Amino acid sequence: MSAQSTHQTEYPTTEKDATTESPWERRAIIDLANVRENVKRVAELVAPAAIMGIVKADGYGHGAVAVGRAALQAGATWLGCAHVSEALKLRVAGIEAPLLAWLHTPGTSFAAGIAANIDLAVSGWELEHVAAAATEAAQPARVHLKIDTGLGRNGSTPEDWEKLLGAAARYQEEGLMRVVGVFSHLAVADEPERPETDDQLEAFNQAIALAEDAGFDFEVRHIANTPAILSRPDSHYDMVRLGLGMYGLSPFPGESPETYGLRPAMKLVSRIANVKKVPAGHGVGYGLRYHTTEETYLGLVPMGYADGVPRGAMNAPVSINGTIYPVRGTIAMDQFVVDLGPDIDPEKILGSEVILFGGDGPSATEWADATGSINYEIVTRISPRVPRQLVEGTWGESGE
Ligand SMILES: *Cc1c(COP(=O)(O)O)cnc(C)c1O
């Protein structure tokens, strides 16, 4: 050994190595076994309808490629994304299953999408762009026509529907596209007592009838999202679009995923970075919006809004060594504080695991409730600074 090598510590020399930090300090543990179980559970519920696993927004923050593969292994036969660019990433990763992308702008790479065999949703203006792209790609596009049955986002209005059908039929005759699907999206399926879902299904049936009268023969008719999958068997048609439920979360306030046999797939954990004793009346965090009520220990957790932990989630619960503590004070960019009370052993707690949600800790829904949001947002917003650790049914053993 040279004199040098005995006292030099190696350090990362590439950007990739430098950013692949140890997941010891913070990580989102993604249990792909739970994703598979959730897909199988929903497959039982919706059979004979097919499942499109929705992996937009990097799989609701869980990792689109890993979750997409797990979903396909468990029986999903399609994957769906908002953007063509998201679907292209799945193709690049080697996923060959049918893919649908539904949210476009005039700058969308329709030709690349067609060349990569990505099905394209069309609400109106896209039709001409898709036809031109099919010419450019020298390949017919596969199209799903979207009807707005009441949500007021994308989709043809019922007024424009027959015009869209006519134009699509002409392009189909010219060989520029094959219309393989018809679909819509529900607005209030997470509130099963509301009447508008009935109205939307009625409007969907009318749109399908008009299209079939016009000679279209669809491979897939689809409208159900997770809440409709769980509450409206009459919405399943030929295929359901499974997002939230695949990640093991419940779309219904006050009903746990376990009610439906679903298991959360993300566990967000960190470690206690500092512990110290402070007197009663000590302020905590920017704005000093919390003051201790007694002499107590404050624990510092090295995760903040740069990690996607919502800044407004004051009083959200975390679990440390099996005890629940509320977040105290304002969550900062990189860190937040919990009041551990006077009775802890500071040496034991430094470095202890902190579960924000998932596993046997609090739920993403509790974090949503603390910040006036929904569990969809809580998992999806976890930022790229948090390493994702993929496991197979082993997140109880999150040790090192
Ligand atoms: C996100 C999305 C879904 C999935 O909804 P979940 O409630 O998460 O199941 C389905 N369809 C469309 C069009 C979507 O944008």
Ligand as a Chemical Component Dictionary entry (heavy atoms), coordinates in Angstrom:
data_LIG
# 
_chem_comp.id                   LIG 
_chem_comp.type                 NON-POLYMER 
_chem_comp.pdbx_formal_charge   0 
_chem_comp.three_letter_code    LIG 
# 
loop_
_chem_comp_atom.comp_id 
_chem_comp_atom.atom_id 
_chem_comp_atom.alt_atom_id 
_chem_comp_atom.type_symbol 
_chem_comp_atom.charge 
_chem_comp_atom.model_Cartn_x 
_chem_comp_atom.model_Cartn_y 
_chem_comp_atom.model_Cartn_z 
_chem_comp_atom.pdbx_ordinal 
LIG C1 C1 C 0 -55.261 9.924  -13.219 1  
LIG C2 C2 C 0 -56.295 9.365  -14.095 2  
LIG C3 C3 C 0 -56.868 8.107  -13.816 3  
LIG C4 C4 C 0 -56.604 7.328  -12.547 4  
LIG O1 O1 O 0 -57.436 7.802  -11.518 5  
LIG P1 P1 P 0 -57.374 7.108  -10.068 6  
LIG O2 O2 O 0 -58.478 7.712  -9.314  7  
LIG O3 O3 O 0 -56.031 7.408  -9.518  8  
LIG O4 O4 O 0 -57.564 5.644  -10.294 9  
LIG C5 C5 C 0 -57.720 7.573  -14.752 10 
LIG N1 N1 N 0 -58.016 8.241  -15.886 11 
LIG C6 C6 C 0 -57.521 9.461  -16.173 12 
LIG C7 C7 C 0 -57.880 10.130 -17.436 13 
LIG C8 C8 C 0 -56.654 10.065 -15.279 14 
LIG O5 O5 O 0 -56.166 11.284 -15.539 15 
# 
loop_
_chem_comp_bond.comp_id 
_chem_comp_bond.atom_id_1 
_chem_comp_bond.atom_id_2 
_chem_comp_bond.value_order 
_chem_comp_bond.pdbx_ordinal 
LIG C1 C2 SING 1  
LIG C2 C3 SING 2  
LIG C2 C8 DOUB 3  
LIG C3 C4 SING 4  
LIG C3 C5 DOUB 5  
LIG C4 O1 SING 6  
LIG O1 P1 SING 7  
LIG P1 O2 DOUB 8  
LIG P1 O3 SING 9  
LIG P1 O4 SING 10 
LIG C5 N1 SING 11 
LIG N1 C6 DOUB 12 
LIG C6 C7 SING 13 
LIG C6 C8 SING 14 
LIG C8 O5 SING 15 
# 
